[in-house]
């Protein structure tokens, strides 16, 4: 039973680090896909309605920040 303790702790630590690393890799790939899509939308000749709505929201937020300062 004594020899099982250190091996279990090492396995738990490695498994935890492996799980966190895989999760971060997945989140990073999702982030990059969104970033690529945003760049593609901004470079397109015909802008999408979602892109135009987002630009309007950003402009409104900037106007509110300027008026409050």
N, C-alpha and C positions, 0 to 999 in steps of 0.2 A: 504494500500500500504506500510506503514511503517513496518508492521509486516512481510511482505513478504521478505524484504531485508535480514535480518539476516538468515532466513531459507534458502534462495536461496544461500547465501554465504557458509553456512555450507554444504549444499547439493553439491555445486560445489567443495568444498575442499575434501569432502569424496569421491565423484565420481572421482576426479582427482587422489587422492591417490590410490583408488581401481584400476583404469586403469593402473597407473604406476606399481603397485604391480603385477598385472596380466601379464603385458608385461615383467617385469623382471623375473617372474616365467617361462614364455614361453622361453625366451632367455636362461635362466639357464638350462632348460631341453634340449634344442637343443645343448648347449655346452657340457653337460654331455654325450649325445648320441654320439657326435663326439669324445669325449675323450675315451669313452668305445670302440668305433670302432678302434681307434688308438692303444689302448692297445691290443685288440684282434689281430690286424694285426701284431703288433710287437712280439707277443707270438706264432704266427702260425709257423708251421714247413716250409710250403711253403709260401714264402713272395709274396705279390701281386706286380704287376708291378708299381702301383701307389705308394706303400710304397717304393720300390727301387728307383724310380725317385725322390721322396721327399728326400731320404737319399743322393742321388747324389747332389741335389740342396743345401742341408745344408752343405755338404762337400765343394762344390765350394764356397759358401759364406764364410765359415770359412777360406779357403785358401786365398781368396781376402782380408779378414780382416787382416790376418797375414802378407801378403805381403805389405799392406799399412801402417802397424804400424812400 
